[in-house]
Amino acid sequence: MEDTAIGFMSTEPVSQNQTKVRWGISGVIPYPTNIMLPMLKMDQMIGNDLQKGLENLKEKME
């Protein structure tokens, strides 16, 4: 599946040793993909990429 979207990650300090990370994507999903979205299991499709991004962020922030 090919798509163009805007993604973001922001950080907010919670305590000296904790940081809150917000992650999101903004884009348009065209028909008929939009009606199939609940069946696509996006967690599984992008989960590994998100995890890698969080690991990279943690390394840079430490």
C-alpha positions, 0 to 999 in steps of 0.5 A: 500500500502506497501513501503520502502522509504527515507524521509527527513525534513530540516530547514533553518532560514528565519528571527527571527520568520520564518523557511523554512521547506523542506520535501521530499521522495525518493523511487521507485514506481513499475509498475503498481502503478507508472502509477496509481500514479496521481489517488492515491491522495497522498496529501490525503493519507499522508497529515495528517501524514505530518501535524502532523510532522510539528506540532511536528517540530514547537513545538520542534523549539519553 
